Amino acid sequence: MRADRLLSLLLFLQSRGKVTAAQVAEELGISIATARRDLEALSTAGVPIYVQPGRGGGWQLVGGSRTNLTGLSGHEARALFWMLGTAGLSGPGTRVATRKLIHALPESLRAEAETLATTIHYDHTSWGEVRVPDPRSSGDHMSSGDSVPDQRQDEDERDHLEALRSALIQHRSVHLRYTRGNGSTSVREVRPLGLVAKVGRWYLVARGEATRDEEVRTYRVDRIDTAVLAEEAPGTDAEEFDLVAYWNEHIQQIEEFRSSVAGIIRAPEWTRPILENHFGSYMTVTSNGSGVASDSSEDTAPEGHFIAEVRANLIVALAEQLAGWGRQIEVLEPPEVRRELGRIGAELSALYGGRDL
């Protein structure tokens, strides 16, 4: 759900009282199925709306047609701004409405809402996917699947997310026991700066607690073994930190690492959609089979074939991704990838070539 659509839906519910999915669809310019999913997402997340089934039924805010947002409980306000995240304040079309929602809350909930609006971020692009801005959007996109904790998450991960969210709201540090990708574990005290959900996986962005000059690091929440709030009084001052800017730079660095090795391949046209789906933005076609290169490349492809640059983080990784294609794909360069493919082929030949299959 886009942030502007979520806000429009809330205001429509508040002004009209009971509404049907068909009325929401007409008001917001979406399908009835999408309207129903949006309403269910709000309800699932804890926003106080309920459905009355049957003839004459519909969806409405708890309390009737003139429910005031100042009546939101702490849990309900938390659910709403957890869904919005940074999207609510990121675009001119949603910023004013989000500010109005924040100021409509009781004073005791405003600081928490402000914190969630700047420290929860949703990144819906897959690794290697090119982000194409939607001119209709007034901010980051949100999907109902990412708005609330994934039901497939185990109980420990949900508990860790709740502890980290509490740490963000209370400006407290957290003692983490963390398992790295190589299996080693460490114990550290960190100051959470934000939580990011990227295509179904949550990441903690935090700074080491020794000093505020400590490097900002990113941790996968599903690799956290324990997360315990430090025994300290809740803080009052949050560090000024641009979570979205940090995350965009962090993603760019990772993408550069994941694409540091390039190879030039020649392949038949029927493989192009499969390879584009596999490599995503790590593949660039340089010749389209017309005998003319599609950019400054001097390589041209014969009819029915194309030439492309494909990328990976290691020579062996790139070779392994191409080896399964056999003779369908020819690696033109670099020689290091060709040699690695030869080594893989020799290993397979030695293992299977002499056997009676």
Phi and psi in degrees as a GROMACS rama.xvg file:
@    title "Ramachandran Plot"
@    xaxis  label "Phi"
@    yaxis  label "Psi"
@TYPE xy
-68.3887  150.863  ARG-2
-60.7735  -40.4265  ALA-3
-65.7541  -33.9841  ASP-4
-70.3307  -38.4253  ARG-5
-60.9827  -45.8326  LEU-6
-65.4736  -41.7912  LEU-7
-62.2144  -38.7197  SER-8
-64.4317  -43.7833  LEU-9
-61.694  -45.9685  LEU-10
-67.6071  -34.7265  LEU-11
-65.3135  -42.8061  PHE-12
-61.1011  -42.2479  LEU-13
-67.6024  -36.339  GLN-14
-82.0663  -29.2204  SER-15
-103.835  -15.6106  ARG-16
76.5762  -117.913  GLY-17
-79.0819  130.557  LYS-18
-135.521  155.674  VAL-19
-100.552  164.411  THR-20
-61.4037  -34.8584  ALA-21
-65.2543  -39.1456  ALA-22
-67.5038  -40.2053  GLN-23
-63.1289  -43.1896  VAL-24
-60.294  -43.4654  ALA-25
-67.1584  -41.3215  GLU-26
-65.9388  -40.7943  GLU-27
-98.5482  -4.6912  LEU-28
71.0917  39.0382  GLY-29
-127.445  173.319  ILE-30
-76.1866  160.364  SER-31
-63.198  -38.7062  ILE-32
-62.5775  -41.4478  ALA-33
-66.8411  -40.9626  THR-34
-60.6626  -41.9188  ALA-35
-65.3197  -40.7673  ARG-36
-64.1903  -39.8146  ARG-37
-63.577  -43.7168  ASP-38
-63.5741  -42.592  LEU-39
-65.798  -36.1643  GLU-40
-64.0369  -41.9055  ALA-41
-61.1908  -45.8425  LEU-42
-64.1322  -44.5236  SER-43
-62.4723  -36.2588  THR-44
-73.9445  -13.6258  ALA-45
110.343  -0.225177  GLY-46
-67.4927  135.377  VAL-47
-74.8788  73.7006  PRO-48
-127.317  152.267  ILE-49
-142.185  161.502  TYR-50
-110.643  136.876  VAL-51
-107.503  108.003  GLN-52
-74.5111  167.32  PRO-53
91.9408  -179.931  GLY-54
-63.1506  132.905  ARG-55
79.8323  4.53279  GLY-56
-86.6043  -166.998  GLY-57
157.372  -170.967  GLY-58
-102.664  142.053  TRP-59
-155.456  156.571  GLN-60
-69.809  142.28  LEU-61
-61.2493  126.746  VAL-62
109.364  -7.92067  GLY-63
101.805  -170.552  GLY-64
-71.4555  -16.8556  SER-65
-117.169  32.0924  ARG-66
-58.4157  130.261  THR-67
-97.0507  140.345  ASN-68
-64.1473  -16.6346  LEU-69
-68.136  -12.2756  THR-70
-86.6494  -0.208273  GLY-71
-64.614  135.573  LEU-72
-76.7094  170.296  SER-73
-58.5652  -42.0377  GLY-74
-64.0127  -41.9925  HIS-75
-69.1253  -42.0857  GLU-76
-64.229  -39.0381  ALA-77
-62.8784  -41.8041  ARG-78
-63.6968  -41.8452  ALA-79
-63.8878  -49.1672  LEU-80
-79.4792  -18.4432  PHE-81
-65.9877  -39.4217  TRP-82
-68.9781  -41.461  MET-83
-69.8096  -47.3031  LEU-84
55.4142  -147.181  GLY-85
-71.1419  -15.0373  THR-86
-62.7293  -31.3169  ALA-87
-64.1282  -32.9632  GLY-88
-106.33  2.4416  LEU-89
-85.7784  -23.098  SER-90
-121.512  150.8  GLY-91
-62.9762  -27.1193  PRO-92
-75.7214  -18.1696  GLY-93
-115.286  -17.2596  THR-94
-62.2729  -44.9994  ARG-95
-64.6141  -45.0631  VAL-96
-63.7327  -38.8107  ALA-97
-65.6532  -41.5997  THR-98
-60.9633  -39.8112  ARG-99
-63.6445  -40.121  LYS-100
-63.5122  -42.4036  LEU-101
-63.3782  -44.9479  ILE-102
-73.1281  -17.6764  HIS-103
-78.7635  -13.3697  ALA-104
-78.0086  156.711  LEU-105
-57.4561  148.338  PRO-106
-55.6092  -33.1072  GLU-107
-67.1253  -17.1048  SER-108
-106.174  -9.39093  LEU-109
-65.6018  -44.1305  ARG-110
-61.4103  -40.5756  ALA-111
-63.8557  -43.455  GLU-112
-62.7479  -42.3686  ALA-113
-59.754  -42.0351  GLU-114
-63.6221  -47.3055  THR-115
-64.9888  -31.8253  LEU-116
-71.8158  -12.5662  ALA-117
-120.943  -5.92713  THR-118
-122.746  0.243683  THR-119
-115.848  123.988  ILE-120
-132.547  141.117  HIS-121
-115.615  121.845  TYR-122
-114.753  110.045  ASP-123
-99.396  9.21824  HIS-124
-89.1517  138.116  THR-125
-74.9991  162.089  SER-126
-61.203  130.387  TRP-127
83.9864  0.492913  GLY-128
-91.4914  137.933  GLU-129
-82.032  126.666  VAL-130
-77.4856  120.159  ARG-131
-108.561  111.726  VAL-132
-59.6502  139.406  PRO-133
-94.3889  113.669  ASP-134
-63.214  -18.1287  PRO-135
-82.4705  -14.1612  ARG-136
-83.8655  144.463  SER-137
-108.72  31.9334  SER-138
156.261  -171.636  GLY-139
-63.54  153.913  ASP-140
-84.6802  150.351  HIS-141
-130.238  142.529  MET-142
-118.943  147.413  SER-143
-61.8804  -25.9151  SER-144
-69.705  -27.9599  GLY-145
-98.533  -6.02423  ASP-146
-73.7299  -28.8167  SER-147
-123.038  157.88  VAL-148
-54.0753  134.953  PRO-149
-59.9847  129.852  ASP-150
-64.7349  -18.1936  GLN-151
-81.5937  -11.1911  ARG-152
-62.7318  144.54  GLN-153
-78.5969  167.511  ASP-154
-61.7586  -37.1412  GLU-155
-61.6369  -44.1172  ASP-156
-65.7683  -39.3154  GLU-157
-63.6045  -39.0113  ARG-158
-64.9861  -39.551  ASP-159
-64.5201  -41.9919  HIS-160
-61.0748  -41.8399  LEU-161
-65.0828  -41.1042  GLU-162
-64.7149  -42.0058  ALA-163
-68.7716  -37.2413  LEU-164
-64.0277  -41.3946  ARG-165
-62.7658  -39.0958  SER-166
-63.7981  -39.4859  ALA-167
-64.1578  -44.7647  LEU-168
-66.6927  -39.6752  ILE-169
-92.1169  -0.780665  GLN-170
55.7197  48.8989  HIS-171
-116.047  154.664  ARG-172
-84.4647  167.286  SER-173
-134.807  138.124  VAL-174
-88.8402  118.939  HIS-175
-110.818  140.042  LEU-176
-110.363  119.436  ARG-177
-127.955  137.136  TYR-178
-105.848  119.475  THR-179
-75.3381  172.716  ARG-180
-62.5044  -27.267  GLY-181
-85.7175  3.20031  ASN-182
95.6918  -12.4237  GLY-183
-74.8417  152.385  SER-184
-119.177  155.559  THR-185
-147.676  157.874  SER-186
-119.951  130.979  VAL-187
-151.863  158.112  ARG-188
-107.694  127.173  GLU-189
-130.537  159.184  VAL-190
-108.219  105.987  ARG-191
-60.3818  136.307  PRO-192
-114.421  -19.0981  LEU-193
177.097  164.727  GLY-194
-124.759  135.404  LEU-195
-126.468  132.699  VAL-196
-106.719  118.836  ALA-197
-119.435  112.396  LYS-198
40.8533  53.9637  VAL-199
91.4732  -4.64546  GLY-200
-118.836  134.817  ARG-201
-94.401  142.5  TRP-202
-128.172  140.204  TYR-203
-98.539  129.373  LEU-204
-104.942  122.193  VAL-205
-149.75  159.192  ALA-206
-113.442  143.221  ARG-207
-58.3339  143.968  GLY-208
-83.6615  -9.47684  GLU-209
-58.0094  -52.6276  ALA-210
-146.194  164.292  THR-211
-75.5235  -2.91476  ARG-212
-87.7794  -5.4415  ASP-213
-61.2474  147.769  GLU-214
-64.8703  140.383  GLU-215
-78.2828  132.757  VAL-216
-127.141  161.994  ARG-217
-117.57  134.518  THR-218
-126.213  135.508  TYR-219
-74.8783  126.818  ARG-220
-64.7416  -32.3884  VAL-221
-73.2014  -5.25343  ASP-222
-102.622  2.124  ARG-223
-81.2845  125.159  ILE-224
-85.0857  -44.2931  ASP-225
-141.782  146.424  THR-226
-139.199  108.084  ALA-227
-122.293  126.086  VAL-228
-63.0681  137.655  LEU-229
-65.5723  148.595  ALA-230
-78.4904  86.3473  GLU-231
-151.706  159.074  GLU-232
-69.9726  142.665  ALA-233
-54.9991  138.197  PRO-234
-79.2185  169.43  GLY-235
-117.32  -21.7774  THR-236
-110.099  122.012  ASP-237
-90.4809  143.407  ALA-238
-68.0477  136.6  GLU-239
-72.527  117.649  GLU-240
-150.072  128.16  PHE-241
-92.9547  95.3846  ASP-242
-63.6234  -43.5976  LEU-243
-64.0078  -44.1064  VAL-244
-63.2265  -44.0048  ALA-245
-60.5259  -45.7967  TYR-246
-64.9587  -42.1224  TRP-247
-60.7694  -41.3361  ASN-248
-68.419  -39.2992  GLU-249
-62.1431  -44.6379  HIS-250
-63.8456  -40.7725  ILE-251
-61.3518  -41.5791  GLN-252
-64.134  -41.8277  GLN-253
-66.3252  -42.0968  ILE-254
-63.7747  -37.862  GLU-255
-63.9334  -40.2096  GLU-256
-65.8788  -41.4984  PHE-257
-69.9104  -12.2992  ARG-258
-126.382  31.5406  SER-259
-78.4129  -16.4845  SER-260
-112.147  127.926  VAL-261
-115.163  144.273  ALA-262
-133.75  149.051  GLY-263
-106.58  125.75  ILE-264
-123.362  155.044  ILE-265
-120.646  129.802  ARG-266
-147.224  155.615  ALA-267
-68.9087  151.126  PRO-268
-57.7045  -32.5734  GLU-269
-66.404  -17.8013  TRP-270
-85.6482  -12.2618  THR-271
-58.7425  -51.4698  ARG-272
-62.0729  -33.0186  PRO-273
-67.7108  -45.1274  ILE-274
-68.0039  -38.6207  LEU-275
-64.2877  -37.9989  GLU-276
-66.9431  -35.4586  ASN-277
-76.0664  -47.412  HIS-278
-89.7322  -22.8934  PHE-279
60.2792  -131.089  GLY-280
-72.6958  -4.52687  SER-281
-85.5262  13.5002  TYR-282
-131.561  132.076  MET-283
-132.306  120.265  THR-284
-76.8215  127.872  VAL-285
-108.972  -16.1921  THR-286
-149.583  131.675  SER-287
-103.29  14.1229  ASN-288
91.6915  1.74556  GLY-289
-90.552  -0.691781  SER-290
88.6454  1.25426  GLY-291
-123.278  130.322  VAL-292
-66.8175  142.82  ALA-293
-86.396  -2.91982  SER-294
-147.312  -150.123  ASP-295
-77.4081  -1.69398  SER-296
-64.0266  143.475  SER-297
-86.3381  -14.1201  GLU-298
-74.2505  137.826  ASP-299
-125.07  155.263  THR-300
-110.831  143.643  ALA-301
-68.2647  164.84  PRO-302
-58.0209  136.887  GLU-303
86.0331  0.597669  GLY-304
-129.731  168.845  HIS-305
-142.403  160.159  PHE-306
-117.27  136.995  ILE-307
-144.379  156.902  ALA-308
-99.0513  128.756  GLU-309
-122.105  150.14  VAL-310
-131.914  153.135  ARG-311
-153.221  178.861  ALA-312
-87.1593  -20.6035  ASN-313
-139.454  153.459  LEU-314
-59.1326  -46.4698  ILE-315
-64.56  -35.9749  VAL-316
-65.2379  -42.236  ALA-317
-65.8087  -43.4038  LEU-318
-62.8098  -41.1867  ALA-319
-64.229  -35.1447  GLU-320
-71.2332  -25.1884  GLN-321
-96.7993  -19.7116  LEU-322
-61.1631  -35.713  ALA-323
-65.5669  -15.1012  GLY-324
-81.0409  -10.2892  TRP-325
59.5518  -133.828  GLY-326
-84.1591  -2.03127  ARG-327
-64.3192  -34.3183  GLN-328
-117.332  129.283  ILE-329
-108.436  128.171  GLU-330
-87.1983  118.115  VAL-331
-83.4282  -36.7561  LEU-332
-165.71  160.659  GLU-333
-83.6822  166.515  PRO-334
-62.8818  -27.2409  PRO-335
-63.2933  -38.9836  GLU-336
-71.2616  -37.8514  VAL-337
-61.775  -42.4262  ARG-338
-65.1917  -39.9968  ARG-339
-64.8487  -38.169  GLU-340
-63.6435  -38.7087  LEU-341
-62.9348  -40.0273  GLY-342
-64.7196  -42.747  ARG-343
-61.8975  -43.1471  ILE-344
-62.671  -41.0023  GLY-345
-64.7387  -39.491  ALA-346
-62.187  -44.4936  GLU-347
-66.6622  -39.596  LEU-348
-64.6581  -40.8986  SER-349
-65.7529  -34.1968  ALA-350
-79.5407  -38.5527  LEU-351
-115.982  -20.0447  TYR-352
-61.1259  -36.4694  GLY-353
-92.4381  1.98381  GLY-354
-86.639  149.889  ARG-355
-85.4012  95.3215  ASP-356
